[in-house]
């Protein structure tokens, strides 16, 4: 018997959960197949049986190990109290559960053979590779669906069981935004929810929209606690941003920690914050290239006219002297000699680095 597929315009499913007062809730979103970051973050949190771990969607896709992450989450949920909600990258049971349809199959073919538009193999592709099923533009999709259906029942069942909304006595967890009247898919994929959200009755925790995108002049991946909206946004840009991090948000304490895989170093000299800086980011990343000098290009942001030097490797595409660039800032971090920074990348003109969730540059030498 075929399981009922998740239909995008169906009402969201809601799970209710009672959590005994005194237990620590740890909310984590947007792991995106980065198992190393998840392990690193949970080690930093010192997860115990007393904690309630809530994964706020997008466990899978875009990162290196979606299948391994899924299995790790399933294993964790046998040893700890773990609850997950479905993100817009998580409902791959539909690969097996949807009735055959040419348009839908064309989508799955682009996802598999096109390596998810360049992001790399996702969970279904990894299952097929593990089974030795060939992936390519001429692949047999019916055979691929059968191979997944026959060999990954526990994984598919785990995904099928994910609710879109998780309600506790005190909190709501939803991946994109709390818009049940707009259907399941809207709850999973509501971009920049904080910009359109109305005040919530209960504190609501969301992921999906990388926090850095809420800032215009600074690259800040720290969780945002919006007290007017009773909204907590926690997506640190893990995988999606080159300098992203995985945030863990603790309730009821309203504190957080984060993990990234970057090496750390201490700075040798003081550095004052830049007075003027900008963050060119996804969705608003068109620049005119004014000059190029080996490793860097002088760029003028088209919308604002702001000029900064951008590593040439950040240029995503270009047509003549107009280009789109990967997220970049020219912010000089305020630092004191001896401060520890995460080193994102060493360039010929300083170190791209992070400190306390904020990305920027350091011009001096490292210890
Ligand atoms: Mn998402």
Boltz pocket constraint, residues with backbone or C-beta under 6 A from the ligand:
constraints:
  - pocket:
      binder: B
      contacts: [[A, 58], [A, 87], [A, 88], [A, 89], [A, 175], [A, 188], [A, 189], [A, 207], [A, 208], [A, 209]]
      max_distance: 6.0
